[in-house]
């Protein structure tokens, strides 16, 4: 279920116009790349029928030689996800909203002088 949710969020994120890279699943993107992975998620609500509502966390990382390109990509992905009006659903799950929880921020620079930015969304 959680892998399907991640894939669905990535599908919505991929509709962001002008991305410099496709978004791969994983924590560390390649050179001039963007990657996303499931962060720690937890139940938000429990119901008498034993169903649950989860806050599913997805972490995006962008890495690029040009700092502004990495930051702009995550900023645009954030805007796309925050303003989506159609959300994916599966047989046993549905996404009600996607919200940026931690805005894009600089994580650091790797040994190849690639700038790394990260952001976190919740669905």
Buried (B, 14 or more C-beta within 10 A) or exposed (E): EEEBBBEBBBEBBEEBEEBBBEBBEEEEBEEBBBBBBBBEBEEEEEEEEEEEEBBBBBBBBBBBEEBEBBBBBBBBBBEBBEEBEEBBEEEEBEBEEBEBEBEBEEBEEEEEEBBBBBBBBBB
